[in-house]
Amino acid sequence: MTTVFVRAKVQDFGAWKTAYDSGIDIRTAAGVTTANVFRSVDDPNEITVAHELPTVRSAKDFAHSSELRAAMQASGVVGAPEVWFVEGI
């Protein structure tokens, strides 16, 4: 199992969360098996999302997909998100 973490700044958390929730089809099609959303206690418009996928390849394909990029832009992500990958041991 591979987890991709994405940390980003958003314009408005409520609007972003609504858009994120409506993007379940994108996540399902990519093979996301578990999704968690975290919100910074110091900045309510800073989010970290963790998505579990079956393989490193599927995680990287999802993280770099044009569908995800378009969804992030439409949801109000500001600037370039920080993305990293980890494998469970």
N, CA, C and O of each residue as an XYZ file, in Angstrom:
356
protein
N       0.856     -1.177      0.000
C       0.000      0.000      0.000
C       0.899      1.236      0.000
O       1.881      1.309      0.738
N       0.543      2.198     -0.838
C       1.279      3.459     -0.938
C       0.343      4.592     -0.565
O      -0.824      4.607     -0.956
N       0.864      5.536      0.193
C       0.086      6.716      0.564
C       0.711      7.934     -0.091
O       1.924      8.133     -0.036
N      -0.121      8.734     -0.704
C       0.313     10.023     -1.236
C      -0.263     11.103     -0.334
O      -1.467     11.143     -0.080
N       0.612     11.976      0.144
C       0.204     13.113      0.959
C       0.279     14.362      0.099
O       1.219     14.544     -0.675
N      -0.716     15.213      0.242
C      -0.735     16.490     -0.461
C      -1.038     17.570      0.570
O      -2.079     17.543      1.227
N      -0.116     18.522      0.704
C      -0.343     19.675      1.582
C      -0.507     20.888      0.683
O       0.291     21.122     -0.225
N      -1.560     21.657      0.952
C      -1.839     22.807      0.097
C      -2.521     23.911      0.888
O      -3.106     23.681      1.947
N      -2.429     25.091      0.353
C      -3.162     26.242      0.856
C      -4.382     26.391     -0.049
O      -4.271     26.273     -1.269
N      -5.539     26.649      0.543
C      -6.763     26.844     -0.233
C      -7.333     28.228      0.060
O      -7.099     28.799      1.126
N      -8.085     28.759     -0.905
C      -8.672     30.090     -0.724
C      -9.720     30.093      0.381
O      -9.767     31.011      1.200
N     -10.559     29.064      0.399
C     -11.656     28.986      1.366
C     -11.905     27.517      1.678
O     -12.295     26.746      0.801
N     -11.678     27.134      2.928
C     -11.785     25.713      3.283
C     -13.163     25.137      2.972
O     -13.255     24.040      2.423
N     -14.223     25.843      3.307
C     -15.583     25.328      3.074
C     -15.844     25.042      1.607
O     -16.389     23.993      1.264
N     -15.461     25.965      0.741
C     -15.639     25.767     -0.701
C     -14.762     24.623     -1.190
O     -15.199     23.802     -1.997
N     -13.516     24.567     -0.699
C     -12.616     23.485     -1.097
C     -13.195     22.133     -0.676
O     -13.196     21.191     -1.469
N     -13.684     22.026      0.558
C     -14.195     20.747      1.077
C     -15.403     20.275      0.275
O     -15.540     19.082      0.002
N     -16.275     21.200     -0.101
C     -17.419     20.836     -0.935
C     -16.946     20.265     -2.267
O     -17.452     19.240     -2.725
N     -15.985     20.927     -2.881
C     -15.438     20.446     -4.154
C     -14.734     19.103     -3.966
O     -14.884     18.205     -4.795
N     -13.970     18.960     -2.885
C     -13.269     17.699     -2.618
C     -14.276     16.554     -2.479
O     -14.103     15.495     -3.083
N     -15.309     16.765     -1.698
C     -16.316     15.721     -1.486
C     -17.001     15.310     -2.791
O     -17.366     14.148     -2.966
N     -17.169     16.258     -3.695
C     -17.828     15.929     -4.962
C     -16.882     15.215     -5.937
O     -17.328     14.741     -6.981
N     -15.599     15.133     -5.617
C     -14.625     14.489     -6.496
C     -14.390     13.018     -6.215
O     -13.355     12.475     -6.602
N     -15.319     12.369     -5.557
C     -15.130     10.963     -5.202
C     -14.953     10.076     -6.435
O     -14.232      9.080     -6.375
N     -15.596     10.422     -7.546
C     -15.462      9.615     -8.767
C     -14.027      9.611     -9.284
O     -13.541      8.584     -9.757
N     -13.350     10.746     -9.197
C     -11.947     10.835     -9.628
C     -11.079      9.931     -8.754
O     -10.225      9.200     -9.255
N     -11.310      9.992     -7.447
C     -10.512      9.173     -6.524
C     -10.787      7.689     -6.726
O      -9.858      6.882     -6.737
N     -12.042      7.327     -6.883
C     -12.402      5.918     -7.082
C     -11.796      5.380     -8.368
O     -11.236      4.284     -8.378
N     -11.901      6.137     -9.447
C     -11.352      5.705    -10.737
C      -9.842      5.520    -10.666
O      -9.290      4.674    -11.369
N      -9.170      6.301     -9.826
C      -7.715      6.208     -9.691
C      -7.287      5.040     -8.804
O      -6.110      4.679     -8.783
N      -8.232      4.448     -8.071
C      -7.902      3.327     -7.201
C      -7.675      3.695     -5.749
O      -7.139      2.893     -4.983
N      -8.076      4.903     -5.355
C      -7.921      5.319     -3.957
C      -8.781      4.415     -3.079
O      -9.983      4.273     -3.303
N      -8.150      3.808     -2.080
C      -8.870      2.908     -1.184
C      -9.231      3.564      0.147
O     -10.202      3.177      0.796
N      -8.444      4.556      0.546
C      -8.695      5.280      1.793
C      -8.318      6.736      1.576
O      -7.296      7.038      0.960
N      -9.149      7.637      2.087
C      -8.873      9.068      1.963
C      -9.111      9.737      3.313
O     -10.126      9.504      3.970
N      -8.156     10.571      3.708
C      -8.275     11.329      4.949
C      -7.918     12.780      4.677
O      -6.982     13.074      3.933
N      -8.673     13.681      5.287
C      -8.434     15.110      5.150
C      -8.073     15.664      6.520
O      -8.729     15.364      7.518
N      -7.018     16.477      6.557
C      -6.560     17.113      7.788
C      -6.515     18.618      7.556
O      -6.189     19.086      6.465
N      -6.849     19.366      8.606
C      -6.862     20.831      8.530
C      -5.919     21.362      9.604
O      -5.981     20.938     10.758
N      -5.059     22.278      9.224
C      -4.099     22.847     10.166
C      -4.819     23.547     11.320
O      -5.817     24.236     11.113
N      -4.308     23.365     12.518
C      -4.883     24.064     13.672
C      -4.452     25.526     13.700
O      -5.091     26.353     14.350
N      -3.365     25.845     12.992
C      -2.863     27.222     12.968
C      -3.392     28.041     11.794
O      -3.439     29.269     11.864
N      -3.788     27.368     10.719
C      -4.285     28.057      9.529
C      -5.428     27.235      8.945
O      -5.179     26.201      8.325
N      -6.669     27.664      9.125
C      -7.818     26.872      8.668
C      -7.892     26.686      7.154
O      -8.692     25.886      6.668
N      -7.072     27.411      6.411
C      -7.058     27.249      4.958
C      -5.828     26.478      4.480
O      -5.490     26.521      3.297
N      -5.165     25.780      5.386
C      -4.081     24.874      5.013
C      -4.556     23.452      5.270
O      -4.944     23.108      6.386
N      -4.522     22.636      4.231
C      -5.022     21.271      4.337
C      -3.922     20.273      3.979
O      -2.999     20.579      3.224
N      -4.048     19.091      4.534
C      -3.221     17.957      4.130
C      -4.186     16.814      3.865
O      -5.056     16.514      4.682
N      -4.017     16.183      2.711
C      -4.863     15.061      2.322
C      -3.978     13.836      2.173
O      -2.890     13.920      1.602
N      -4.435     12.700      2.681
C      -3.724     11.430      2.536
C      -4.613     10.456      1.786
O      -5.737     10.174      2.200
N      -4.099      9.948      0.683
C      -4.829      8.962     -0.120
C      -4.004      7.690     -0.195
O      -2.825      7.736     -0.547
N      -4.605      6.558      0.129
C      -3.944      5.263     -0.014
C      -4.340      4.652     -1.346
O      -5.505      4.670     -1.742
N      -3.334      4.108     -2.027
C      -3.534      3.422     -3.299
C      -2.743      2.130     -3.269
O      -1.827      1.988     -2.459
N      -3.078      1.180     -4.139
C      -2.459     -0.145     -4.060
C      -0.963     -0.192     -4.385
O      -0.241     -1.022     -3.832
N      -0.489      0.688     -5.275
C       0.912      0.613     -5.704
C       1.531      2.007     -5.799
O       0.826      3.016     -5.840
N       2.855      2.039     -5.833
C       3.565      3.301     -6.033
C       3.160      3.913     -7.370
O       2.896      5.112     -7.457
N       3.111      3.084     -8.407
C       2.765      3.572     -9.737
C       1.371      4.208     -9.754
O       1.189      5.289    -10.315
N       0.388      3.541     -9.142
C      -0.965      4.098     -9.139
C      -1.022      5.399     -8.336
O      -1.760      6.316     -8.695
N      -0.251      5.480     -7.261
C      -0.215      6.705     -6.457
C       0.401      7.856     -7.244
O      -0.114      8.974     -7.221
N       1.501      7.585     -7.938
C       2.154      8.633     -8.726
C       1.296      9.039     -9.921
O       1.206     10.222    -10.251
N       0.667      8.064    -10.566
C      -0.219      8.391    -11.688
C      -1.360      9.294    -11.226
O      -1.696     10.271    -11.896
N      -1.950      8.967    -10.087
C      -3.040      9.776     -9.543
C      -2.546     11.175     -9.185
O      -3.174     12.165     -9.561
N      -1.443     11.268     -8.474
C      -0.943     12.561     -8.017
C      -0.567     13.484     -9.170
O      -0.643     14.706     -9.041
N      -0.165     12.908    -10.285
C       0.280     13.711    -11.422
C      -0.754     13.773    -12.545
O      -0.448     14.228    -13.647
N      -1.969     13.318    -12.270
C      -2.995     13.264    -13.323
C      -3.548     14.652    -13.641
O      -3.618     15.528    -12.779
N      -3.931     14.822    -14.876
C      -4.542     16.087    -15.299
C      -5.901     16.281    -14.620
O      -6.306     17.412    -14.355
N      -6.603     15.179    -14.339
C      -7.905     15.282    -13.657
C      -7.742     15.857    -12.257
O      -8.507     16.727    -11.840
N      -6.739     15.362    -11.533
C      -6.507     15.875    -10.178
C      -6.056     17.327    -10.229
O      -6.505     18.149     -9.431
N      -5.181     17.640    -11.153
C      -4.686     19.020    -11.289
C      -5.856     19.975    -11.562
O      -5.940     21.046    -10.961
N      -6.754     19.584    -12.466
C      -7.909     20.428    -12.785
C      -8.839     20.566    -11.582
O      -9.357     21.650    -11.312
N      -9.047     19.468    -10.864
C      -9.922     19.506     -9.680
C      -9.336     20.412     -8.600
O     -10.069     21.160     -7.954
N      -8.022     20.347     -8.401
C      -7.391     21.198     -7.389
C      -7.511     22.667     -7.780
O      -7.800     23.513     -6.934
N      -7.296     22.969     -9.032
C      -7.401     24.346     -9.487
C      -8.834     24.857     -9.324
O      -9.043     25.976     -8.856
N      -9.808     24.051     -9.705
C     -11.213     24.457     -9.615
C     -11.685     24.608     -8.167
O     -12.597     25.387     -7.887
N     -11.063     23.863     -7.249
C     -11.497     23.892     -5.852
C     -10.896     25.041     -5.047
O     -11.280     25.262     -3.899
N      -9.954     25.774     -5.647
C      -9.386     26.926     -4.950
C      -8.042     26.689     -4.308
O      -7.655     27.432     -3.406
N      -7.315     25.670     -4.747
C      -5.949     25.478     -4.239
C      -5.098     26.640     -4.728
O      -5.145     27.006     -5.902
N      -4.322     27.214     -3.822
C      -3.498     28.373     -4.115
C      -2.040     27.922     -4.224
O      -1.510     27.302     -3.302
N      -1.402     28.230     -5.334
C       0.004     27.887     -5.506
C       0.203     26.402     -5.736
O      -0.748     25.645     -5.933
N       1.461     26.011     -5.706
C       1.812     24.606     -5.939
C       1.727     23.820     -4.629
O       2.318     24.223     -3.627
N       1.003     22.711     -4.631
C       0.926     21.896     -3.418
C       2.235     21.140     -3.195
O       3.007     20.916     -4.127
N       2.463     20.758     -1.961
C       3.599     19.889     -1.620
C       3.079     18.452     -1.660
O       2.064     18.143     -1.036
N       3.771     17.573     -2.391
C       3.324     16.186     -2.581
C       4.461     15.255     -2.215
O       5.602     15.476     -2.623
N       4.160     14.198     -1.436
C       5.149     13.176     -1.144
C       4.485     11.818     -0.991
O       3.288     11.718     -0.723
N       5.281     10.783     -1.165
C       4.790      9.414     -1.194
C       5.500      8.589     -0.117
O       6.695      8.765      0.120
N       4.754      7.685      0.532
C       5.336      6.756      1.501
C       4.724      5.385      1.285
O       3.605      5.253      0.789
N       5.485      4.364      1.669
C       4.991      2.985      1.602
C       4.878      2.430      3.006
O       5.738      2.658      3.857
N       3.795      1.693      3.232
C       3.635      1.024      4.522
C       4.607     -0.146      4.614
O       4.894     -0.809      3.617
N       5.103     -0.389      5.809
C       6.041     -1.503      6.009
C       5.519     -2.471      7.042
O       6.175     -3.469      7.339
